[in-house]
Structures are given as structure tokens and as C-alpha cells.
């Protein structure tokens, strides 16, 4: 696992009313953990939940696999066709 975080290639995203933005993508490198932050479009998002194969892990580090991440602080337009870097 890389110390500074992970990189996620976003494939899709959708708002979850009252919760945040769900981002679906492929982990390109590193790992994503609960409470990690990412910045895109001048806004900061924080990981609130990770879902992988009907499980809810605290850390996701399966490079090359799809994962869903619930982010607080971002909107759908902030992450369209982008790569998110988590610290």
C-alpha cells in the first residue's frame, strides 16, 4: 500500500440525496481509506463509505478492480471523466 493514498479512475457518479456523491471507478494504484480526502474542481471531498462486492471495508487496495466510494463535499459535475487522487 502506498503511504499517500490512491488513484481512482472515475467511470460513473450519482448523487445519494442527504448522503453525498457515489463515485464508481477502478483503483489505478495505492489504496483508499475512510476519511481520506480528494480535491477536484476546487472542491474537497471526503470518503464516507467504501463498497466492494457487497462488503463495506475500511480500506480498499485491490488495484484494477471496480469499487464504489461515497464522497461528502462533491457534486456530480465535479468528477465527470476524471481521475481522483486521495491523500
TABEL-V629675 format. One record per residue. RES is the residue in one small letter. SS is DSSP state (a for helix, b for strand, c for the rest). PHI is phi in degrees with one decimal (999 if undefined). BURIAL is 1 if it has 24 or more other C-alpha atoms within 12 Angstrom, else 0. Layout:
res = [RES & RES]
ss = [SS & SS]
phi = [PHI & PHI]
burial = [BURIAL & BURIAL]
This chain:
res = [x & x & x & x & x & x & x & x & x & x & x & x & x & x & x & x & x & x & x & x & x & x & x & x & x & x & x & x & x & x & x & x & x & x & x & x & x & x & x & x & x & x & x & x & x & x & x & x & x & x & x & x & x & x & x & x & x & x & x & x & x & x & x & x & x & x & x & x & x & x & x & x & x & x & x & x & x & x & x & x & x & x & x & x & x & x & x]
ss = [c & c & c & c & c & b & b & b & b & b & b & b & b & b & b & b & c & c & c & b & b & b & b & b & b & b & b & b & b & b & c & b & b & c & c & c & b & b & b & b & c & c & b & b & b & b & b & b & b & b & b & b & c & c & b & c & c & c & b & b & c & c & c & c & c & b & b & b & b & b & b & b & c & c & c & a & a & a & c & c & c & c & b & b & b & b & c]
phi = [999 & -78.8 & -67.6 & -84.8 & 129.3 & -137.9 & -126.5 & -119.7 & -85.7 & -77.3 & -106.4 & -161.0 & -154.2 & -154.8 & -75.6 & -114.7 & -51.9 & 79.8 & -118.5 & 145.2 & -114.1 & -89.5 & -116.0 & -113.3 & -168.3 & -111.4 & -73.4 & -87.4 & -165.0 & 75.1 & -149.8 & -122.1 & -125.4 & -56.9 & 76.9 & -67.1 & -116.0 & -139.2 & -122.6 & -153.3 & 55.5 & 76.5 & -118.7 & -105.2 & -114.8 & -122.1 & -71.0 & -105.2 & -157.2 & -121.7 & -125.9 & -141.9 & 51.1 & 63.6 & -114.7 & -125.3 & -77.2 & -77.7 & -133.8 & -122.9 & -138.7 & -88.7 & -60.7 & 91.3 & -107.8 & -79.4 & -149.9 & -111.9 & -129.8 & -92.4 & -112.5 & -102.3 & 106.3 & -118.7 & -118.0 & -52.1 & -65.4 & -78.5 & -125.3 & -62.7 & 47.8 & -129.8 & -113.9 & -101.3 & -109.8 & -105.6 & -120.8]
burial = [0 & 0 & 0 & 0 & 1 & 1 & 1 & 1 & 1 & 1 & 1 & 1 & 1 & 1 & 0 & 0 & 0 & 0 & 0 & 0 & 1 & 1 & 1 & 1 & 1 & 1 & 1 & 1 & 1 & 1 & 1 & 1 & 1 & 1 & 0 & 1 & 1 & 1 & 1 & 1 & 0 & 0 & 0 & 0 & 1 & 1 & 1 & 1 & 1 & 1 & 1 & 1 & 0 & 0 & 0 & 0 & 0 & 0 & 1 & 1 & 1 & 0 & 0 & 0 & 0 & 1 & 1 & 1 & 1 & 1 & 1 & 1 & 1 & 1 & 1 & 1 & 0 & 1 & 1 & 0 & 0 & 1 & 1 & 1 & 1 & 1 & 1]
